Structure formats: C-alpha cells, structure tokens
Amino acid sequence: MSTEEISIAAYYIWHEEHSYEKLCWLLAERQLYVEKNFSIAKKGDIRDRAYYIYKENPPYDVLCWFIGELNLYIKRNTSFRTFNTLFSK
C-alpha cells in the first residue's frame, strides 16, 4: 500500500473527529486483531492496549495514520463485508 493511500485513509479517520480516547481504542482493536491472526480480541485486552497507547501520548494525526494503515491492511486480507462488522463504531 502506498503512502498516498494511507494518507487518504488517515484523512477520513481524522475527519470523523473521534475523541483521543476513542482513537486509542480503535488502534488497539486493530493492532490486536492483526496480532491475533485476524481474530477479535477480548474487550479487556483491548482496554489494556488502549490504555498503554493513551499513556504513550502519540499525536492525534499519528493515531489516525496508524489506524488508516491497519484498516487498509485488514481490508486487503478480509472481505469488505467482514471488515464493516469487525470493529466498534
């Protein structure tokens, strides 16, 4: 995937104006999904990872970039229909 594709995906996430905490949750959810070989993680594991991300304090735009990158990766490795039902809104 190209830098341009990731930039566009990150822009759409940024445009949704999620809270910082929500972005931490979304990133944690996607990281764990990939780490667990495309299996949905337990909420407690997501919460712990989201807290860790929050404590690291990455900039808002960096969170959007990482989420966009993971969204593209996951979409390329699952069906579109599956992707739309995987994660919290």
Jmol script that loads the backbone (N, CA, C; Angstrom):
load data "model"
ATOM      1  N   MET A   1       0.849  -1.177   0.000  1.00  0.00           N
ATOM      2  CA  MET A   1       0.000   0.000   0.000  1.00  0.00           C
ATOM      3  C   MET A   1       0.891   1.235   0.000  1.00  0.00           C
ATOM      4  N   SER A   2       0.408   2.237  -0.654  1.00  0.00           N
ATOM      5  CA  SER A   2       1.222   3.437  -0.840  1.00  0.00           C
ATOM      6  C   SER A   2       0.991   4.454   0.285  1.00  0.00           C
ATOM      7  N   THR A   3       1.932   5.361   0.391  1.00  0.00           N
ATOM      8  CA  THR A   3       1.814   6.451   1.355  1.00  0.00           C
ATOM      9  C   THR A   3       0.567   7.281   1.068  1.00  0.00           C
ATOM     10  N   GLU A   4       0.270   7.470  -0.210  1.00  0.00           N
ATOM     11  CA  GLU A   4      -0.917   8.243  -0.595  1.00  0.00           C
ATOM     12  C   GLU A   4      -2.202   7.554  -0.119  1.00  0.00           C
ATOM     13  N   GLU A   5      -2.279   6.247  -0.278  1.00  0.00           N
ATOM     14  CA  GLU A   5      -3.458   5.502   0.181  1.00  0.00           C
ATOM     15  C   GLU A   5      -3.635   5.633   1.693  1.00  0.00           C
ATOM     16  N   ILE A   6      -2.533   5.523   2.414  1.00  0.00           N
ATOM     17  CA  ILE A   6      -2.598   5.641   3.873  1.00  0.00           C
ATOM     18  C   ILE A   6      -3.002   7.056   4.263  1.00  0.00           C
ATOM     19  N   SER A   7      -2.459   8.056   3.573  1.00  0.00           N
ATOM     20  CA  SER A   7      -2.825   9.452   3.860  1.00  0.00           C
ATOM     21  C   SER A   7      -4.319   9.687   3.684  1.00  0.00           C
ATOM     22  N   ILE A   8      -4.884   9.133   2.633  1.00  0.00           N
ATOM     23  CA  ILE A   8      -6.319   9.290   2.383  1.00  0.00           C
ATOM     24  C   ILE A   8      -7.127   8.587   3.463  1.00  0.00           C
ATOM     25  N   ALA A   9      -6.731   7.369   3.803  1.00  0.00           N
ATOM     26  CA  ALA A   9      -7.431   6.629   4.858  1.00  0.00           C
ATOM     27  C   ALA A   9      -7.340   7.383   6.185  1.00  0.00           C
ATOM     28  N   ALA A  10      -6.170   7.924   6.487  1.00  0.00           N
ATOM     29  CA  ALA A  10      -5.980   8.683   7.732  1.00  0.00           C
ATOM     30  C   ALA A  10      -6.839   9.943   7.732  1.00  0.00           C
ATOM     31  N   TYR A  11      -6.950  10.587   6.578  1.00  0.00           N
ATOM     32  CA  TYR A  11      -7.781  11.792   6.478  1.00  0.00           C
ATOM     33  C   TYR A  11      -9.234  11.482   6.831  1.00  0.00           C
ATOM     34  N   TYR A  12      -9.758  10.386   6.306  1.00  0.00           N
ATOM     35  CA  TYR A  12     -11.151  10.037   6.595  1.00  0.00           C
ATOM     36  C   TYR A  12     -11.360   9.755   8.080  1.00  0.00           C
ATOM     37  N   ILE A  13     -10.389   9.154   8.718  1.00  0.00           N
ATOM     38  CA  ILE A  13     -10.492   8.910  10.164  1.00  0.00           C
ATOM     39  C   ILE A  13     -10.433  10.241  10.914  1.00  0.00           C
ATOM     40  N   TRP A  14      -9.503  11.092  10.534  1.00  0.00           N
ATOM     41  CA  TRP A  14      -9.377  12.413  11.161  1.00  0.00           C
ATOM     42  C   TRP A  14     -10.671  13.210  11.003  1.00  0.00           C
ATOM     43  N   HIS A  15     -11.280  13.115   9.829  1.00  0.00           N
ATOM     44  CA  HIS A  15     -12.497  13.871   9.513  1.00  0.00           C
ATOM     45  C   HIS A  15     -13.692  13.436  10.382  1.00  0.00           C
ATOM     46  N   GLU A  16     -13.661  12.234  10.921  1.00  0.00           N
ATOM     47  CA  GLU A  16     -14.745  11.753  11.792  1.00  0.00           C
ATOM     48  C   GLU A  16     -14.702  12.396  13.177  1.00  0.00           C
ATOM     49  N   GLU A  17     -13.598  13.053  13.495  1.00  0.00           N
ATOM     50  CA  GLU A  17     -13.433  13.804  14.746  1.00  0.00           C
ATOM     51  C   GLU A  17     -13.700  12.969  16.007  1.00  0.00           C
ATOM     52  N   HIS A  18     -13.122  11.781  16.036  1.00  0.00           N
ATOM     53  CA  HIS A  18     -13.227  10.940  17.230  1.00  0.00           C
ATOM     54  C   HIS A  18     -12.455  11.582  18.380  1.00  0.00           C
ATOM     55  N   SER A  19     -12.851  11.266  19.581  1.00  0.00           N
ATOM     56  CA  SER A  19     -12.074  11.710  20.738  1.00  0.00           C
ATOM     57  C   SER A  19     -10.718  10.995  20.719  1.00  0.00           C
ATOM     58  N   TYR A  20      -9.773  11.568  21.429  1.00  0.00           N
ATOM     59  CA  TYR A  20      -8.444  10.954  21.526  1.00  0.00           C
ATOM     60  C   TYR A  20      -8.549   9.548  22.112  1.00  0.00           C
ATOM     61  N   GLU A  21      -9.375   9.403  23.140  1.00  0.00           N
ATOM     62  CA  GLU A  21      -9.557   8.108  23.793  1.00  0.00           C
ATOM     63  C   GLU A  21     -10.127   7.085  22.819  1.00  0.00           C
ATOM     64  N   LYS A  22     -11.078   7.509  21.997  1.00  0.00           N
ATOM     65  CA  LYS A  22     -11.687   6.613  21.007  1.00  0.00           C
ATOM     66  C   LYS A  22     -10.652   6.168  19.988  1.00  0.00           C
ATOM     67  N   LEU A  23      -9.786   7.077  19.553  1.00  0.00           N
ATOM     68  CA  LEU A  23      -8.740   6.691  18.608  1.00  0.00           C
ATOM     69  C   LEU A  23      -7.796   5.660  19.221  1.00  0.00           C
ATOM     70  N   CYS A  24      -7.474   5.824  20.490  1.00  0.00           N
ATOM     71  CA  CYS A  24      -6.620   4.842  21.169  1.00  0.00           C
ATOM     72  C   CYS A  24      -7.294   3.473  21.157  1.00  0.00           C
ATOM     73  N   TRP A  25      -8.604   3.458  21.407  1.00  0.00           N
ATOM     74  CA  TRP A  25      -9.369   2.207  21.399  1.00  0.00           C
ATOM     75  C   TRP A  25      -9.368   1.596  19.993  1.00  0.00           C
ATOM     76  N   LEU A  26      -9.632   2.412  18.977  1.00  0.00           N
ATOM     77  CA  LEU A  26      -9.687   1.909  17.602  1.00  0.00           C
ATOM     78  C   LEU A  26      -8.345   1.323  17.171  1.00  0.00           C
ATOM     79  N   LEU A  27      -7.260   1.988  17.542  1.00  0.00           N
ATOM     80  CA  LEU A  27      -5.937   1.477  17.197  1.00  0.00           C
ATOM     81  C   LEU A  27      -5.660   0.171  17.929  1.00  0.00           C
ATOM     82  N   ALA A  28      -5.966   0.125  19.207  1.00  0.00           N
ATOM     83  CA  ALA A  28      -5.744  -1.098  19.989  1.00  0.00           C
ATOM     84  C   ALA A  28      -6.525  -2.264  19.402  1.00  0.00           C
ATOM     85  N   GLU A  29      -7.768  -2.011  19.054  1.00  0.00           N
ATOM     86  CA  GLU A  29      -8.639  -3.034  18.485  1.00  0.00           C
ATOM     87  C   GLU A  29      -8.023  -3.634  17.218  1.00  0.00           C
ATOM     88  N   ARG A  30      -7.531  -2.786  16.357  1.00  0.00           N
ATOM     89  CA  ARG A  30      -6.961  -3.237  15.091  1.00  0.00           C
ATOM     90  C   ARG A  30      -5.597  -3.910  15.278  1.00  0.00           C
ATOM     91  N   GLN A  31      -4.763  -3.357  16.141  1.00  0.00           N
ATOM     92  CA  GLN A  31      -3.463  -3.987  16.399  1.00  0.00           C
ATOM     93  C   GLN A  31      -3.646  -5.411  16.909  1.00  0.00           C
ATOM     94  N   LEU A  32      -4.517  -5.571  17.875  1.00  0.00           N
ATOM     95  CA  LEU A  32      -4.724  -6.898  18.450  1.00  0.00           C
ATOM     96  C   LEU A  32      -5.365  -7.855  17.455  1.00  0.00           C
ATOM     97  N   TYR A  33      -6.246  -7.354  16.617  1.00  0.00           N
ATOM     98  CA  TYR A  33      -6.876  -8.194  15.599  1.00  0.00           C
ATOM     99  C   TYR A  33      -5.808  -8.793  14.679  1.00  0.00           C
ATOM    100  N   VAL A  34      -4.868  -7.975  14.256  1.00  0.00           N
ATOM    101  CA  VAL A  34      -3.795  -8.456  13.384  1.00  0.00           C
ATOM    102  C   VAL A  34      -2.850  -9.373  14.164  1.00  0.00           C
ATOM    103  N   GLU A  35      -2.471  -8.970  15.378  1.00  0.00           N
ATOM    104  CA  GLU A  35      -1.554  -9.777  16.189  1.00  0.00           C
ATOM    105  C   GLU A  35      -2.132 -11.146  16.515  1.00  0.00           C
ATOM    106  N   LYS A  36      -3.439 -11.226  16.655  1.00  0.00           N
ATOM    107  CA  LYS A  36      -4.096 -12.491  16.994  1.00  0.00           C
ATOM    108  C   LYS A  36      -4.529 -13.246  15.742  1.00  0.00           C
ATOM    109  N   ASN A  37      -3.820 -12.993  14.648  1.00  0.00           N
ATOM    110  CA  ASN A  37      -4.048 -13.702  13.396  1.00  0.00           C
ATOM    111  C   ASN A  37      -5.488 -13.569  12.909  1.00  0.00           C
ATOM    112  N   PHE A  38      -5.957 -12.334  12.868  1.00  0.00           N
ATOM    113  CA  PHE A  38      -7.280 -11.998  12.363  1.00  0.00           C
ATOM    114  C   PHE A  38      -8.400 -12.625  13.190  1.00  0.00           C
ATOM    115  N   SER A  39      -8.214 -12.545  14.496  1.00  0.00           N
ATOM    116  CA  SER A  39      -9.244 -12.956  15.456  1.00  0.00           C
ATOM    117  C   SER A  39      -9.553 -11.764  16.350  1.00  0.00           C
ATOM    118  N   ILE A  40     -10.806 -11.621  16.698  1.00  0.00           N
ATOM    119  CA  ILE A  40     -11.219 -10.498  17.537  1.00  0.00           C
ATOM    120  C   ILE A  40     -10.715 -10.708  18.962  1.00  0.00           C
ATOM    121  N   ALA A  41     -10.116  -9.675  19.515  1.00  0.00           N
ATOM    122  CA  ALA A  41      -9.551  -9.735  20.868  1.00  0.00           C
ATOM    123  C   ALA A  41     -10.638  -9.519  21.916  1.00  0.00           C
ATOM    124  N   LYS A  42     -10.342  -9.931  23.129  1.00  0.00           N
ATOM    125  CA  LYS A  42     -11.251  -9.704  24.258  1.00  0.00           C
ATOM    126  C   LYS A  42     -11.246  -8.221  24.617  1.00  0.00           C
ATOM    127  N   LYS A  43     -12.380  -7.736  25.086  1.00  0.00           N
ATOM    128  CA  LYS A  43     -12.500  -6.316  25.443  1.00  0.00           C
ATOM    129  C   LYS A  43     -11.474  -5.905  26.495  1.00  0.00           C
ATOM    130  N   GLY A  44     -11.186  -6.783  27.440  1.00  0.00           N
ATOM    131  CA  GLY A  44     -10.193  -6.464  28.463  1.00  0.00           C
ATOM    132  C   GLY A  44      -8.810  -6.260  27.868  1.00  0.00           C
ATOM    133  N   ASP A  45      -8.458  -7.089  26.888  1.00  0.00           N
ATOM    134  CA  ASP A  45      -7.167  -6.937  26.213  1.00  0.00           C
ATOM    135  C   ASP A  45      -7.118  -5.637  25.416  1.00  0.00           C
ATOM    136  N   ILE A  46      -8.241  -5.316  24.764  1.00  0.00           N
ATOM    137  CA  ILE A  46      -8.308  -4.069  24.000  1.00  0.00           C
ATOM    138  C   ILE A  46      -8.182  -2.883  24.950  1.00  0.00           C
ATOM    139  N   ARG A  47      -8.885  -2.948  26.068  1.00  0.00           N
ATOM    140  CA  ARG A  47      -8.833  -1.863  27.051  1.00  0.00           C
ATOM    141  C   ARG A  47      -7.403  -1.652  27.547  1.00  0.00           C
ATOM    142  N   ASP A  48      -6.714  -2.744  27.864  1.00  0.00           N
ATOM    143  CA  ASP A  48      -5.336  -2.643  28.354  1.00  0.00           C
ATOM    144  C   ASP A  48      -4.416  -2.033  27.298  1.00  0.00           C
ATOM    145  N   ARG A  49      -4.567  -2.466  26.054  1.00  0.00           N
ATOM    146  CA  ARG A  49      -3.732  -1.929  24.976  1.00  0.00           C
ATOM    147  C   ARG A  49      -4.069  -0.457  24.730  1.00  0.00           C
ATOM    148  N   ALA A  50      -5.351  -0.124  24.741  1.00  0.00           N
ATOM    149  CA  ALA A  50      -5.763   1.270  24.526  1.00  0.00           C
ATOM    150  C   ALA A  50      -5.185   2.167  25.618  1.00  0.00           C
ATOM    151  N   TYR A  51      -5.179   1.684  26.843  1.00  0.00           N
ATOM    152  CA  TYR A  51      -4.609   2.451  27.953  1.00  0.00           C
ATOM    153  C   TYR A  51      -3.111   2.666  27.732  1.00  0.00           C
ATOM    154  N   TYR A  52      -2.424   1.624  27.286  1.00  0.00           N
ATOM    155  CA  TYR A  52      -0.989   1.726  27.010  1.00  0.00           C
ATOM    156  C   TYR A  52      -0.730   2.772  25.918  1.00  0.00           C
ATOM    157  N   ILE A  53      -1.519   2.714  24.847  1.00  0.00           N
ATOM    158  CA  ILE A  53      -1.376   3.681  23.754  1.00  0.00           C
ATOM    159  C   ILE A  53      -1.627   5.092  24.282  1.00  0.00           C
ATOM    160  N   TYR A  54      -2.680   5.245  25.070  1.00  0.00           N
ATOM    161  CA  TYR A  54      -3.031   6.551  25.638  1.00  0.00           C
ATOM    162  C   TYR A  54      -1.876   7.108  26.468  1.00  0.00           C
ATOM    163  N   LYS A  55      -1.267   6.258  27.286  1.00  0.00           N
ATOM    164  CA  LYS A  55      -0.156   6.695  28.142  1.00  0.00           C
ATOM    165  C   LYS A  55       1.078   7.080  27.319  1.00  0.00           C
ATOM    166  N   GLU A  56       1.236   6.475  26.143  1.00  0.00           N
ATOM    167  CA  GLU A  56       2.359   6.821  25.263  1.00  0.00           C
ATOM    168  C   GLU A  56       2.165   8.203  24.639  1.00  0.00           C
ATOM    169  N   ASN A  57       0.915   8.659  24.565  1.00  0.00           N
ATOM    170  CA  ASN A  57       0.558  10.003  24.110  1.00  0.00           C
ATOM    171  C   ASN A  57       1.010  10.338  22.681  1.00  0.00           C
ATOM    172  N   PRO A  58       0.741   9.441  21.710  1.00  0.00           N
ATOM    173  CA  PRO A  58       1.092   9.800  20.333  1.00  0.00           C
ATOM    174  C   PRO A  58       0.193  10.934  19.836  1.00  0.00           C
ATOM    175  N   PRO A  59       0.670  11.755  18.915  1.00  0.00           N
ATOM    176  CA  PRO A  59      -0.167  12.835  18.378  1.00  0.00           C
ATOM    177  C   PRO A  59      -1.423  12.284  17.692  1.00  0.00           C
ATOM    178  N   TYR A  60      -2.472  13.096  17.681  1.00  0.00           N
ATOM    179  CA  TYR A  60      -3.761  12.718  17.098  1.00  0.00           C
ATOM    180  C   TYR A  60      -3.592  12.243  15.655  1.00  0.00           C
ATOM    181  N   ASP A  61      -2.819  12.986  14.860  1.00  0.00           N
ATOM    182  CA  ASP A  61      -2.660  12.621  13.452  1.00  0.00           C
ATOM    183  C   ASP A  61      -1.894  11.315  13.274  1.00  0.00           C
ATOM    184  N   VAL A  62      -1.009  11.001  14.192  1.00  0.00           N
ATOM    185  CA  VAL A  62      -0.271   9.736  14.125  1.00  0.00           C
ATOM    186  C   VAL A  62      -1.220   8.571  14.405  1.00  0.00           C
ATOM    187  N   LEU A  63      -2.107   8.747  15.372  1.00  0.00           N
ATOM    188  CA  LEU A  63      -3.114   7.712  15.631  1.00  0.00           C
ATOM    189  C   LEU A  63      -3.960   7.474  14.378  1.00  0.00           C
ATOM    190  N   CYS A  64      -4.385   8.553  13.737  1.00  0.00           N
ATOM    191  CA  CYS A  64      -5.187   8.434  12.514  1.00  0.00           C
ATOM    192  C   CYS A  64      -4.410   7.690  11.427  1.00  0.00           C
ATOM    193  N   TRP A  65      -3.127   7.998  11.305  1.00  0.00           N
ATOM    194  CA  TRP A  65      -2.276   7.349  10.301  1.00  0.00           C
ATOM    195  C   TRP A  65      -2.186   5.847  10.565  1.00  0.00           C
ATOM    196  N   PHE A  66      -1.883   5.464  11.796  1.00  0.00           N
ATOM    197  CA  PHE A  66      -1.748   4.038  12.114  1.00  0.00           C
ATOM    198  C   PHE A  66      -3.064   3.291  11.932  1.00  0.00           C
ATOM    199  N   ILE A  67      -4.161   3.905  12.329  1.00  0.00           N
ATOM    200  CA  ILE A  67      -5.471   3.269  12.147  1.00  0.00           C
ATOM    201  C   ILE A  67      -5.767   3.123  10.655  1.00  0.00           C
ATOM    202  N   GLY A  68      -5.508   4.171   9.880  1.00  0.00           N
ATOM    203  CA  GLY A  68      -5.722   4.101   8.435  1.00  0.00           C
ATOM    204  C   GLY A  68      -4.892   3.008   7.791  1.00  0.00           C
ATOM    205  N   GLU A  69      -3.637   2.915   8.200  1.00  0.00           N
ATOM    206  CA  GLU A  69      -2.743   1.890   7.661  1.00  0.00           C
ATOM    207  C   GLU A  69      -3.258   0.492   7.995  1.00  0.00           C
ATOM    208  N   LEU A  70      -3.652   0.288   9.243  1.00  0.00           N
ATOM    209  CA  LEU A  70      -4.171  -1.022   9.635  1.00  0.00           C
ATOM    210  C   LEU A  70      -5.501  -1.326   8.951  1.00  0.00           C
ATOM    211  N   ASN A  71      -6.356  -0.320   8.799  1.00  0.00           N
ATOM    212  CA  ASN A  71      -7.618  -0.542   8.083  1.00  0.00           C
ATOM    213  C   ASN A  71      -7.357  -1.055   6.671  1.00  0.00           C
ATOM    214  N   LEU A  72      -6.431  -0.426   5.966  1.00  0.00           N
ATOM    215  CA  LEU A  72      -6.104  -0.862   4.609  1.00  0.00           C
ATOM    216  C   LEU A  72      -5.562  -2.287   4.608  1.00  0.00           C
ATOM    217  N   TYR A  73      -4.669  -2.577   5.538  1.00  0.00           N
ATOM    218  CA  TYR A  73      -4.088  -3.918   5.623  1.00  0.00           C
ATOM    219  C   TYR A  73      -5.165  -4.967   5.891  1.00  0.00           C
ATOM    220  N   ILE A  74      -6.035  -4.672   6.839  1.00  0.00           N
ATOM    221  CA  ILE A  74      -7.093  -5.623   7.193  1.00  0.00           C
ATOM    222  C   ILE A  74      -8.072  -5.787   6.033  1.00  0.00           C
ATOM    223  N   LYS A  75      -8.450  -4.691   5.400  1.00  0.00           N
ATOM    224  CA  LYS A  75      -9.378  -4.767   4.259  1.00  0.00           C
ATOM    225  C   LYS A  75      -8.807  -5.609   3.132  1.00  0.00           C
ATOM    226  N   ARG A  76      -7.512  -5.547   2.945  1.00  0.00           N
ATOM    227  CA  ARG A  76      -6.887  -6.333   1.873  1.00  0.00           C
ATOM    228  C   ARG A  76      -6.791  -7.812   2.222  1.00  0.00           C
ATOM    229  N   ASN A  77      -6.977  -8.126   3.482  1.00  0.00           N
ATOM    230  CA  ASN A  77      -6.862  -9.519   3.911  1.00  0.00           C
ATOM    231  C   ASN A  77      -8.176 -10.110   4.405  1.00  0.00           C
ATOM    232  N   THR A  78      -9.257  -9.358   4.298  1.00  0.00           N
ATOM    233  CA  THR A  78     -10.595  -9.846   4.639  1.00  0.00           C
ATOM    234  C   THR A  78     -11.562  -9.291   3.600  1.00  0.00           C
ATOM    235  N   SER A  79     -12.771  -9.788   3.613  1.00  0.00           N
ATOM    236  CA  SER A  79     -13.766  -9.241   2.689  1.00  0.00           C
ATOM    237  C   SER A  79     -14.264  -7.899   3.216  1.00  0.00           C
ATOM    238  N   PHE A  80     -14.760  -7.062   2.321  1.00  0.00           N
ATOM    239  CA  PHE A  80     -15.274  -5.743   2.707  1.00  0.00           C
ATOM    240  C   PHE A  80     -16.421  -5.894   3.699  1.00  0.00           C
ATOM    241  N   ARG A  81     -17.307  -6.839   3.449  1.00  0.00           N
ATOM    242  CA  ARG A  81     -18.444  -7.068   4.342  1.00  0.00           C
ATOM    243  C   ARG A  81     -17.954  -7.442   5.741  1.00  0.00           C
ATOM    244  N   THR A  82     -16.965  -8.309   5.806  1.00  0.00           N
ATOM    245  CA  THR A  82     -16.416  -8.715   7.097  1.00  0.00           C
ATOM    246  C   THR A  82     -15.817  -7.521   7.826  1.00  0.00           C
ATOM    247  N   PHE A  83     -15.051  -6.703   7.133  1.00  0.00           N
ATOM    248  CA  PHE A  83     -14.401  -5.554   7.761  1.00  0.00           C
ATOM    249  C   PHE A  83     -15.420  -4.637   8.417  1.00  0.00           C
ATOM    250  N   ASN A  84     -16.514  -4.391   7.747  1.00  0.00           N
ATOM    251  CA  ASN A  84     -17.522  -3.463   8.258  1.00  0.00           C
ATOM    252  C   ASN A  84     -18.244  -3.966   9.495  1.00  0.00           C
ATOM    253  N   THR A  85     -18.101  -5.228   9.829  1.00  0.00           N
ATOM    254  CA  THR A  85     -18.750  -5.761  11.030  1.00  0.00           C
ATOM    255  C   THR A  85     -17.759  -6.113  12.137  1.00  0.00           C
ATOM    256  N   LEU A  86     -16.483  -5.925  11.897  1.00  0.00           N
ATOM    257  CA  LEU A  86     -15.463  -6.355  12.857  1.00  0.00           C
ATOM    258  C   LEU A  86     -15.314  -5.458  14.072  1.00  0.00           C
ATOM    259  N   PHE A  87     -15.325  -4.166  13.853  1.00  0.00           N
ATOM    260  CA  PHE A  87     -14.892  -3.245  14.885  1.00  0.00           C
ATOM    261  C   PHE A  87     -16.007  -2.340  15.360  1.00  0.00           C
ATOM    262  N   SER A  88     -15.788  -1.786  16.552  1.00  0.00           N
ATOM    263  CA  SER A  88     -16.756  -0.843  17.108  1.00  0.00           C
ATOM    264  C   SER A  88     -16.799   0.412  16.255  1.00  0.00           C
ATOM    265  N   LYS A  89     -17.899   1.081  16.325  1.00  0.00           N
ATOM    266  CA  LYS A  89     -18.093   2.309  15.532  1.00  0.00           C
ATOM    267  C   LYS A  89     -17.763   3.525  16.350  1.00  0.00           C
TER     268      LYS A  89
END
end "model"
wireframe off; spacefill off
backbone 0.3
color backbone group
